Amino acid sequence: MNNNFIPFHKPYITEEEINEVVDTIRSGWWTTGPKTIKFEKEFNSFIGAKYSVSANSWTAAAHLALEAIGLQKGDEVIIPAITFTATAEIICYFGAKPVVVDVQPDTFNIDPIEIEKAVTSKTKVIIPVHYGGHPCDMGEITEIAKKHNLKVIEDAAHAIPATYKGKKIGTISDVTCFSFYATKTLATGEGGMLCTNNQAIAKRSSIMRLHGINSDAWKRYTSEGSWFYEVIAPGFKYNFTDIQAALGLAQLNKVDFLWKCRKDIKNQYDQGFASNEFIKIYKIKEDRESAYHLYPILLDLEKLTINRSRFIDELKDLGIGSSVHFIPLYRHPYYRDTFELELKNFPVSEKIYPRLVTLPIWPGMKSEDIHRVTDSVNLLTRKFKK
Ligand SMILES: Cc1ncc(COP(=O)(O)O)c(C=O)c1O
């Protein structure tokens, strides 16, 4: 093990997280219970939504959202090419079709022009993904959805906290789903939250996340609860636990601080790369604020003698972990073969993907770590210039 290795991600853990988890374990209430309810309430007021329903992942929350809006076999859902498989797989659960469209060259977010082109009489939902926490063009997307009577479920797995034209992500569309996966900007190991202003969606998803049981099922073992319950639909086992909520409560207390740390790293990287002509840095649009979950760079391959894969290996040799977010959906055998997706239909994603590298950006990185990353990238691009 190289002790000087700067990993791609490291969770930010303090005594507060540890004490909250220990307190939960000692309390004897480990699964969904009082801390989950408290976390939902606090998260809800942080976001400013009407309802927040916790689940054990983004994937579970977004599956519940599609179920609650009544997605059916044969329906179509428009999603961007550059995202994680979860965005697409939840659509397949229903026998519905993920309609994969190209992204914008500057933000890597779904392109509203491509959405408009992809709408058919079968389209039911648009799932914009806020890439790296950078909000999509929600004004344009909302317009398209209104015009064609579509629902919008935002994939805000990266977007805690982020704002679009002054509005917090989580308050704009029919539903917004967040992820609390270990690497995310608010992490509980695994976890997710569905935010909505629609009471029917909130109610249905809170029933379906716990086996389709029609009341506060988690209370059945408390002094206020009753042994009696009724199942109204074959639901799922998607509930959040109080151990996760303990981490969530501690992380939520410092969410603005964590955001400032990431923004500061982003600014230092931007400065460090300002005069590097071999890479393109990622710009945030002026009318919105990112969560800075990712720090992507694009290698100018035309000016370099190595490819992206080799660049990542060289960075690793210099003690720096990096990654690629994401391998576009149409390059995965399942989506490519099942939905007959062809590279030529995704010219923008195809330009981005071979050049894309995501660098470490996590609160707790020291100034010297940040400088080591910028120095190493700058050294490699100089070393391998044409
Ligand atoms: C864009 C995006 N959507 C959805 C997910 C799925 O989140 P979870 O692991 O909480 O299900 C991820 C996870 O990495 C993601 O990056």
The ligand as a Gaussian input file, in Angstrom:
#p B3LYP/6-31G(d) Opt

LIG

0 1
 C      -26.181000       9.558000     -11.920000
 C      -26.490000       8.454000     -10.950000
 N      -27.755000       8.037000     -10.827000
 C      -28.087000       7.057000      -9.965000
 C      -27.147000       6.440000      -9.183000
 C      -27.567000       5.307000      -8.267000
 O      -27.487000       5.664000      -6.932000
 P      -27.622000       4.540000      -5.778000
 O      -26.321000       3.825000      -5.710000
 O      -27.925000       5.325000      -4.527000
 O      -28.754000       3.662000      -6.168000
 C      -25.817000       6.838000      -9.261000
 C      -24.813000       6.173000      -8.403000
 O      -23.643000       6.244000      -8.531000
 C      -25.471000       7.869000     -10.174000
 O      -24.195000       8.269000     -10.300000

